[in-house]
Amino acid sequence: MRRYATILLIPALLFAALYLLTLTGVHTFDALSYILDVDRKPWRELFHPHHLAYGPLGAGIRLAASSLGWEGSAERLLQAANALAGGLGAGLFAALLARLTGRWQAAALGALLLGASYAYWYYAVEVEVYTIAALFLIAALWLMLELARRPAPLLALGLGAIQGLAVLFHQTNVLLSLPALVALGMGLRAAPATDARPQTGPALLAYAAPLALLVGGAYLWVGLGVSGFRSWEALFRWAAGYTTTGYWGGAVDGARLALLGRGLARTIAHPGGALIGLALLATLLLNARRLARAPRGALAISLTWLAVYGAFFIWWEPENIEFWIASLPPFYLLVVLAAFLPVSDQPLPRFWPALLLACGLALLPLNGIAIARRGDATRDLQRVTAAALAARSAPGDLLIVPDGVLELYLPFYVERPQAISLNQAMTATGAWPDACAWLHARIDTALGAGYAVLIAADAIWPLPSPPGEPPTPAERLGLNPETVAECYAPLQPGLAPLDLGPGLPAYYRLPAAQELAEGPGWDFTRGRWGWRVTGATPASSLQPGWALRPERDPALISPPLHLEPARFAALEVRLAADTAARDAQLFFLDRNGRADEARSLRWTLEPGPAAHTYRLDLRGAPGWEGVITGLRLDPVSAGDGGTVVVEWLRLAP
């Protein structure tokens, strides 16, 4: 036992140190969402249906660190937890191989291949669920191999509990049930045919009871208790989550198989994964006969595991390396056994272990360089873009960004919380017409509150997926660029190009109210600019501008402003009216945003329906003093069936 502990400890410490030294500074979308959840959400909102335990674990780690004086984000804490779990997983895998082969060389090579693989390494330095889940899967593999030799009830209980934890960290680990049943069946067949031989029913119960209680109990507690769902349908919709969206899964065709090949290659190494993967596969296939001498259950359990996980993820998302981490332990187990198991009394060839050593040593520099580059924030286009957007915006401005990690980078790294995307709009509404209306409502709200709106060109006209790449979120939603661009068409006249700098994406901008007040004013032929209307309804007109049919007490009210009266001499407004009422009024809102007769100017509109420009002298006007927080224009006092068209309004310095 001490020998196995030593074999476990050495690679665990070495790989944990490696991972801690290579923590990434560039996060995936999911990673940032976990960090933001743990940093900002109450514990009741941390239960993601597909990895129920990860959010609460992060909150617990953060709480423990805070009690010791930690004051920062949970980012590094969660990365450190993954790094330690990754190191422990590599060590546990080494100890398992030492037990199966009796050779420390096999243990060392297995740990090297697993720990240095690109997917395993990268997610051990990231904030994701897969590394901790992989640790439980390696422990489950050990228990299954033990169970295949002797069906002890405690082994079955332990396997059920360990798999339950793996499922709580990633829902897809329910797939492990099939290789677990294979292990249990082999163990039952291996037991001596005596009166004390374990029965199938009690053995299955010993495995299934802790699995069902742990997983089922957790989901029922969170679903019915914490989240408060009151119907089985609502509980299912929550627990099923992504599986009901239609974004994932699909027919296995040539394009999908190409994505599979790339995904598997990058799981092992990036670059060079295809070549190293072929060398590993050759080791396995050319030495397949050696696996006949593998410990009981090793071949059947591993092949069942690979078949079940492989079939599901080929259908689900074959290019995603994070999903193939779960298949690395059984694959490397077979590869190492094929290289180290003897055939009869023949001496063990040195070539195959040497080839595995060469592959493992090649993984270290190849993947180390790739992970360092990927984790370098100064090379990350999205981080640089986020910084450029922050430099050209205010914290309250609305930023509409392309689908991807930028919508989380902005609130996390540069404190720009009002960032939204097409995917977010569709998630909030479910249908494109509603999503378009939702986007316009967010834009109107931002402008009406006095803030600017920045819109990425790629959000207005989503780019298609490059050849050979998986579909973009817009493509998965069935939206073409023309459909999305049509939603933004009403805004196009008011959009001004925004230069973020060389090499950075193109953006457009709708200016904030204060900028327009201090600059060109509000051209209502190009947009509404956040002004709101009361006491009037939209009307049609052949004249350019904002056409309204006044009713009772009509008014156009500006977004919040902060006007210094001494800076402005006059207000100019151009409008046309064919109403009988010709009395207009301009209010200067006080510090509480209220209009008062004592703070207003009245004037009479010119006769006739033609547009006229009116210049109102503000110097000495009643109420044009102190703090002016907004403007209110009453084009006429009351409606009489006619129409008013307001073309523009500006303050003259």
NUTORRO-790213 format. One record per residue (C-alpha): x, y, z. Coordinates in steps of 0.05 Angstrom, whole numbers, plus 5000, padded with zeros to 4 digits. Layout:
XYZ
...
//
This chain:
500050005000
505850485016
508750344947
502250534913
501751154956
508651364934
507051224861
500751644868
504052214905
509952344859
506152474794
500552814832
505453324860
509253414795
503153524752
499653954803
505854404804
506054414728
498754614725
499455154778
505255444739
501255464674
494555734697
491056064639
489456804634
484556694576
478156364595
472655984558
465456244559
463355714609
469355844654
467756584659
460456444671
462455994730
467056524758
461857074753
456656614784
460956454844
463257174852
456357494847
450557024856
447456774920
448456034933
441255864914
442756074842
449255674834
446155004814
447154894740
442854304718
448353964678
453754024731
449954104795
455754084845
460854534812
457855214831
456755034904
463754744908
466555394881
462455794930
465055354987
472255444965
471256194960
467956215029
473655825060
478856275027
475056905048
475256665120
482856645113
483157355086
482257255011
478957864980
479457764905
475457394853
474356644856
478056584789
484856354816
481655944872
477655534823
483655454776
487855214834
482454704854
482454434783
490054414781
490254004845
484753544820
488453454755
494853274791
491252784836
487852464776
494552344742
497352054806
491351604817
491851354745
499251204756
497650804819
492250414782
497150224726
502350014777
497249554809
495249254742
502249154713
506849144773
511449624736
513150324757
515150474686
508050334662
505350774718
509951344700
508351304625
500851274639
501151894683
505452254632
500752104574
494552304612
497352904649
500753204587
494953104539
492453774513
485253714536
486853444605
492353954616
488454554590
482254414632
486654294693
488955024687
482055294669
475655394709
471354824683
467854204710
471453664670
477853574711
474353434777
469452974741
475452614709
478352494778
472052134799
471951744734
479051494746
477051274816
470850944785
475250574735
479450294792
473250064829
470349744766
476649344754
476549114827
469248954821
470348534759
474948084800
470748034863
463648304871
464248564942
458248974965
462749524991
465949594922
459149644889
456950164940
463250554929
462550534854
455350784857
457451354903
463551544861
459551534796
454151954830
459352484846
461852454774
454652564749
453753154795
459853474764
457553304693
450853004676
453552594617
457152134666
450651734672
453751394611
458551054659
452850604682
453750124623
461149964636
459449934710
454249404696
459349024653
464149034712
458748804760
456648234713
463847994705
464848004780
458547594792
460747084741
467747044772
465046894842
465546174864
459145764856
457545684930
451745834974
455146484993
455746704921
453047424913
446247474881
444947924822
439248314855
442948524919
449248674879
445449134831
442049464890
448649584925
451049954862
444650304842
442250534910
447751034926
447851274853
440351394853
440151694922
445952164910
443852394840
436352354847
436352644917
440653234895
436353394834
429953334874
432653764930
435154304883
429254264835
423554224883
426654544944
431755064925
428955254857
421755154876
419154794814
412054554826
410954074769
414653484740
414453814672
418054434698
423054004736
424553604672
425354234630
430454494680
434253844687
434253694612
436754404596
441254394535
438353744508
431754094493
434754684454
436254314389
443154654385
447054014396
446653324365
445653144293
446552624239
453452314235
455652514165
462352644131
462853354159
461553094229
466752554222
471853084200
470153484263
471052844303
478052734275
480053434292
477053394361
480552754378
487253004351
486853644392
484853254454
491652924452
496053484426
495454164392
498954154344
501353464326
495553084357
493952684295
501052404288
501752244362
494751954364
496451494306
502751264342
498651104405
493250754364
498650344328
501450134395
494649904416
492649544352
499249204337
499648934407
492248774414
493748034427
497348234491
490848494518
488447764524
492947744586
490048394614
487248374684
480048134687
475248654661
480349144635
478849014562
471348944567
470249534613
474849994573
471849814506
464749894532
466650564563
469750814498
463950564456
458550884500
461951564509
464451564438
457651434407
454351974448
459452524437
460152374363
452752534359
452953104410
459053534392
464953134365
469653724356
469453944429
475653694465
472753784534
467953204522
473552724503
477252804570
472652274599
475151774547
482551884559
483351424621
480650784589
484250934523
491051044557
489750444601
489149994540
495150314506
499750224566
497349514578
498549344505
505649604510
507449274576
503648614582
508048014563
506047474514
507246794545
514646754566
517247214511
521347804535
517848474533
519748874470
523049534488
520549884426
513350004447
514850294516
520150724483
515050964432
510251144488
515751514524
517351904461
510052084452
509452304524
515652724522
513353044457
506753234490
510253664542
513354194496
507954174443
502254264491
506154704539
507555214485
500355174459
497355274529
502155844544
500156194480
492756074490
493156314561
497056954545
492157534555
496358004514
495357564452
487957464463
483857864413
477757874457
481558154517
484658694474
477758844444
474658884513
479959374536
478959804473
471359804483
472260004556
476660594535
471160844489
465060734533
462160884601
460160344652
452760434637
453360404561
450059824525
454759394484
451858904433
457358404417
458057794373
456257124404
462056884445
466257014505
466557774497
459757864530
462957574594
469757894585
466658584587
463458524656
469058104686
475358444662
473359174647
467059284688
462259374630
456258984655
451359194600
453758704547
448858284507
449057834446
444457514395
444756854432
442757194496
436857524461
434556854434
435456514502
431257064535
425557024484
425756374445
423656644377
427057124330
421457654324
421257694400
428857704404
429158294355
423958664397
427958494459
434258794428
430659434409
427659484479
434659434509
437259964461
431460434476
432460334550
439860504546
438761114503
432861334545
437261294607
442361754573
447561224555
450861064489
449960414451
455860054417
454259514367
459159034334
458858984259
459058224267
452858274312
449058654258
451458184203
453457524236
459257184199
458156474175
462355914203
468955814166
469355174124
470554564168
468654944232
462454784274
456355224261
455855894295
450356034346
446456424293
446855844245
444755354300
438755804312
437055784238
438356534228
441756804166
445557464165
440157814124
434857654176
439057924233
441258544194
433958714179
432758774254
438059324258
435859684195
431760224233
438160414271
442760454211
441661214197
444061384267
450060914272
456861234270
463160814257
467460704319
474860574308
477760114362
484660094332
488659704280
486858974274
480759014320
473558874299
469059404270
463859734315
458460254308
455860744360
449461104378
451761704419
449661854490
444662414503
449762874537
454362834476
448663024430
446563594476
453563874476
454663734402
450263674341
443663584376
438163084360
436462944288
429762584291
430062404218
435461904237
432761624302
429161754367
435561794410
432161574474
426962124475
420161884497
413162114480
407062214524
400262454503
401162294429
401061704381
405261554320
402761844254
404561774181
407562364144
411062504079
415662984115
422162734146
422362694222
418362444281
410962464262
406062484319
398562584328
397862994392
392562814442
391763074512
397963444538
402963184486
410263204503
417162964480
421762854539
429362804532
433762284566
437162514631
441963094619
446563534659
446264224626
450164824650
445865424631
451765884620
454365444564
448365534519
445266154488
439265864450
435365254432
433465134359
427864664339
425064514271
418064244266
411764254224
404564244247
397864224212
394064274278
389364834296
392964914362
399265324351
401865434422
408465084438
412265054503
419264834525
420464614597
427164594634
426864004682
429464134752
434263724793
428663224809
426763154735
420163534743
417064034695
414264684722
410865284688
415765744723
421465394686
419065424614
418665834551
412365924508
411966114435
407066094377
408065664316
408165974247
401665894208
401065344156
403364624153
410464754128
416464614172
419665214207
425965304248
424765654315
430565954354
428866064428
433366534466
435266194531
439066784563
434667034618
429166524603
424966334664
428065734699
434265704655
438765694715
441565214766
441764484746
437964294683
436863534683
432763484619
428363814567
421063724552
418063974487
410464064483
409564204408
402364414420
398064454482
392863944460
391163514401
385563674352
386463124300
392463434266
399663204260
406263484286
412863284254
419163444294
425363434250
430963634297
432763994361
439364274384
442564724436
446665304409
452865474449
//
